[in-house]
């Protein structure tokens, strides 16, 4: 039997509005909290499991720890206070050079000889003239002695009136003439002897000698070249044989800006670092401050002496000098430990480094000293064998797992 629409509508159950449950929002919040906690735990696990790659450095040991702060840095050169370019006293041709670069010479040692052919002849001639003058003097001496004996006989004969007065006068005149001749002969002998000494000195001047003990740093002439104590003959004449340096007189000359010269004082402790040996710090001190300023460069020259000379220190080497402030505590005599400035982190006026310990990052507070050329002296906090993290990331945290980056 077909049912009409009205009949069907009458059979439908009519429901009222559903009541709202109060427990549903609470359940939703609990589920959300659980999800967040799980996510945080997962993030924490993932973070702890991350390995951070880092580059490491180790402290270097050189010099002696000073414990003093640098108040001024300056650059200069090693110089020798006693240095001479040795030449001959006269112009001549070089016959022999007896030294080479690097030779150690003593004061008065012969370095070279000039050609002496002409002076040898002149010296021999002077010797012969001296010998001839001596012979003439001896001959005149014999004649004078004979004349004196004759005069004494004449005086006795005149006393006996056996000879005339004129004969006695003649004998006296002969003795006086021979005596005058003898005086002239003595002068001639002295002149001839002086000539020999002059010629001998001229021969001596042909020997080029070291003015003081030192080391030959340059050989400037060869056999056959013309040498002169003055600049003559254009570019074909040498003015020196060699340059000798007294290695015991080595020191440092610095040009310090006049704005900072007040930080320098006599006998002030300094540290010198040769450009050729940047890992070696050489103890030194201020010798004096030259009392004159260079108006063109606005600098004042300062002389610095080495506390102990080292054979590696050579004249004209570049050197950097740190002027030190006197430490407030007794100086530490241990070996200086230095690290690159890139490993140091500063926070709250303190300095720290990150050290790797058991593959984890560890922050260590350190005490530092002088700083130079990107290297900082570490007085306390690290050991020589420590692995320090270079250029640590600001996000690095205590206990983070790290691995060493291999290039």
C-alpha positions, 0 to 999 in steps of 0.5 A: 500500500502506498504511503503518502508523504504526510504519513511518512513525516508523521512517523519521523522522531523529533529530537530536541537540541543536544546538551553541550558536554563540559568535559570536552575542552578539558580533554582537548587541553590535556591532549595538546599539552601532551603533544607539546611535551612530546615535541619538546622531548623529541627536540631535546633528544635531537639537539643532544644528539647533534654533533657540532664540528669545530676547528681547534688549536693548541697553546704554543710555548715560547719565551718567558712569561712576563706577567706585565702588560704592554703599554706601547708597541713600536717597530724598528731595526737592529743596528750596530753602534760600531760599524765601519767601511774600511778603506786604505789611506792612499789611492792604489790598486788592490793587490790582495784581499784576505777576507770573505763575508762572514769572516771574524777578524781581530783588531789590527788584522790585515784585510787587504794589501795594495800594490807596493811596486813603486813604494818599494823602490822609493823605500829602498832608495831612502834606505840607501840614502840613509846608509850613505849619510851614515857613512859620510858621517863616520868619515867626517868623524874620523877626520875630526878626531885626527884634526883634534889630535893635531890641534893638541900637538900644535898647542904643545909645540906652541907652548914650547915656541916651536911653531908659529901662531898662524899654524896653531890658528890654522889647526884650530880652524880645521877642527872647527870646520870639521865640527860644523861639518859633523853637525851638518852630517848629523842633520843629513842622517836625521833627514835620511832616517826620517825619509825612511820612516815616511817611506815605511809608513807609506808601505804600511798604509798599503795594508788595510787593517781592521779598526776593531774586532768584529765580523765582515758583512760585505766584501766591496773590492777585488784584486786589480781594482783601484781604491781611494779614500775619497770619491775619485775616478767616477764609478771605476774607483772603489772607496772601501775594501770591506764593512766590519761590524762589531757584533757586541754593539748590536741594539735596536733603533725605534721611531716612537710617535711623539704622542706616546713618548711619555710611556717610555722611560730609561731602563724600562723593560721591553720585549723584542720579536724579530720578524724572522723569528716571530715565536721568540721573544727576546728580553730587552730594555731601553738604553736611552731616549734621544733628546731630539724629535723629527718634525717631519715624522713627528717621532722621537728616536729610542735606543733599546738594548738586548739583555742577552745577545743571540747569534740569530740577531743580525744588523738591519733585521726588522723587529717589533718591541713591546714596552712593558709596564712594571708588574704588580706581582713578582714576575713569573719565570715559567715558559710563556704560553700563548694562544690566538686571540680568536679562541678567546671570548670576553663576557662580564669583563672576564676572558674565557676559552672553550676547551674540548673535554671528552668530546664535549665543549667546556668553558674555562675562565683564563687570566691573560698577559701581553698581546702581540701579533694576534697572540695572547699570553695565557697566565692561568687556566689552560694547559699546553695539551688542551684542545681549544675551539677556534672562533667559537660560535655564540650559540655554543653551550656548555656540554655540547657534543663537538667533533674536530673539523678536518680540512 
